Amino acid sequence: MIANFLNSSSFSFPYTNFTFPGQHTEEKILFVTRESPKMLYLRILGTFFAVLILFLSGLYAIELINSFISLPVYLSSQLILFLTLFSIGVFIIAAWWFFTIWKKSIFIITTRRLTKIIYTSPWNKYHLSLNLDKIVDGGAYKKGLLQPLLGLGYFVARSSAGNIKNFKIVNIDFAEDLHNYVTKLLFTFNTNKQQLDSFRPFIPYMKGEDRRRFAPEYYKTKKPETPQV
């Protein structure tokens, strides 16, 4: 059964059990990634501290009211219980929101294009694709203070298409390596498209020599598959 990338917690090459919306039958997937989990953890941690401050502020407000108006014990207890449940509920909803957006938002490189599906909420999304023949050049960079501290960066492909100026993949751990990979992919695409069928995948955490051997060995031993519609 072919699964959807959006519903998967993890994925790795050769991606034979996955597909994405709009994928062509002959289109081979070379790489799939999400924003670094570090950013997800930071958002959830930030939410935790924000809710904690909200909770402590609520407790202080209840104590302040108590100092002016002596509230009945049962009413004070109910207010504290409500504040506790409300704070827990806000944290759970916010954590679920961030996790769902992170999980559903993916970046894909294929033998035809760069594409990304970005969710701005658990229900709303936009889908952007840039064909390889429309890419002028690319780059990788770090922005601000947080990205260098976390080892994250941006990958950008500059486009000749009028409706897409820059195609960005944000907050990834291997922006420079991905830039070098896409440069080689574009060279092959522009000089010898026939080699794309055996073009090696991008495997960010595999060392150079192992990475060079991986794709030829994979395609040599891989059995022909029935094309998926």
N, C-alpha and C positions, 0 to 999 in steps of 0.2 A: 504494500500500500504506500502510495506517495504522500508524504506529509508536507505541511506548509511550514516554511521557515518561521513564520510569525508565531506559531504555536510551540516551537521547540525551545527548550532551555539551553541546549548546546548543539553544536554542529561542527563537523570537520570534513576536509576533503576525503573522498571524492564526491560527497553530496549526492550520491545516487538515490537516496531515499527522500529527497526533498525537492520542492519546487517553489516558485514565487509567482505572484500574480503578474500576468503578461509575458511569461517566459515563452520563447519560441522553441519548437521541437529540436532544432539543430543547434541551439544556443548552449554552449558548455559553460558551467559555472566554475570560475577559477578561485574565487575567494568570497567569503561571507564573514561579516563581523558586526558587532554592535559597539556602541560607545563603551569605553572602559568601565567595568564594574566599580572601579574606584569612585567614579562620579555618582553612581547610584548609592554607594555606601555613605558618601559625604552628604548627599541630600537627605537620606534617612536620618543620619546622625544630626544634621542641622534641624530637622523636624523634631527630633527627640528633645533637643535643648530648647527649642521654641515652645514646645508643649509643656516642658518642665517649668519654664519661666511663667507661662500662662497659669499653670497649676499653683505655683508658689504665690503668684500675684493674687489669685483667687482666695487662697488661704489667708493672705495678709488682709484682703478686703473684708473677709468674714470676721477676722479678729478685730479689725478696726470698727466695724459695725457693732460688734459685741461690746467694745469699750464705751460706745455712746448709748447704745440701746441693749439692754441685757436680754439677749434672745433666749427663748426656752431651749433646754438641752436637746430635745428631740428635733427642733427646727434647725439648730446649728449642725446636728449630726446629719440631717437630711441634705442640707446645703453642701456639706463636705462630701457626702456620698455622690450627690449629683455632679459636683465639680470633678471628682475622681473619675466617674464613668464618662463624663463629657470629654475629659482630657485623653483618656484611653481611646475613646471612639475617634477623636480627631487624629490621634497618632496612627491608628490602624488604617483609617481611610486615606490619609496622606501617604503612608508607606505603600499601601496598595496602589495608589495613583501613580507614584513615581516608578514602582516596579513594573506596572503594566505598560507604561509608556516606554520604559527602557527595554523591556522584553520584545515589544512589537516593532520597535524602530530598528531597521537593519540597513546595512550598506553592502552592495553586491558588485563584484567585478566579473564580467563574463567575456567571452570571445567576441562580443559585439559592442558592449557598452559598459558604462558605469551607471548604476541605478541605486536609488535609495527610497525607502518607504519610511516616512517620519510621522509618528503620531504626536499631535499636540495635546491630545487628551486620550483617555482610553477608547474613545469612539471616533474621533476626528483625525484624519491623516491627509498627507499629500504624497504623491508619487512622482519622483523626478528622475529622468534618465538622460544620459548624454552619450551619444554614439561615439565610438572611438575615432571615426573620421572627422569629428567636429572638435576634437581636442587639439589646441594649439601648443600648449606646454603645461607643465605642472610644477608644484613646489611643496615643500614641507616646512613648517615653522612652529614655534612655541609662542604663546601669547600670555602676557601678564606674569604674575609671580607664582600662581597656583600650578600651572602646567609644568614648568621646569621642576618644581618641588615633587610633583607626582610622576614625572617622567612621561607626560602626555604631550600630544601635539596635534596639529591640523595637517591634513592632506588636502591640497587644492588642485583641481584641474581647470585651467583657463580655457574657455570655449570660444569658438568662432561663430557659434550659433547666436543669432540676435536675441533670442528670448532667454538664454542662459549665459550669464556672464562668468560665474565661477561655480564650480561643483565642489562642495566641501564635504569632507568626512572629518568630524570633530572629535576631540578628546579620545584619541587612540594611542596605544603604547608604542606603536612601530611606524610612526608617520614617515620618517626618513626612508626606512626600508621599503615601505609601500610606494613611495615616490620613485625610488630606483626601479622597482618592479614594473610599475606602470610605464615608465620610460622605455624599458626593454619590450614590454608588450606592444607599445605603439610602434616601435621600430619594426618589429616582426609584422604587425598589421599593415604597415605601409610598404614593406619590401617583399614579404612572402606570406600571403594569407594562408597558404596551404599548411604552413607549419603551426598554425593556431590549434589544429586538432590535437597536436601532441605538445602544446606549450605547457611548461611546468606550472603547477599551481603556486600560489603564494602561501607559504606556511611560515608564519612569522617567528615561531620559536624553534625552528629547525636550523641547525648550523649550515653554513654555506655548502660544504662538500656533500653532506647528507642531502641537502635540498636539491643539489644538481643531479644526484643519482636517483632521487625519489620518483620524479615524473616518468623518465624513460622506463624504469623498472615497472612502474604501475601500468603504463600503457602497453608494455610488452606482454604482461601476464593477464591483462584485463580481457574478459570474454566479451564478445559483441553483445550489445543489449538491444532489446526491441525498442524502437523509438517511442517515446511518450508523447502523446498529443496534448 
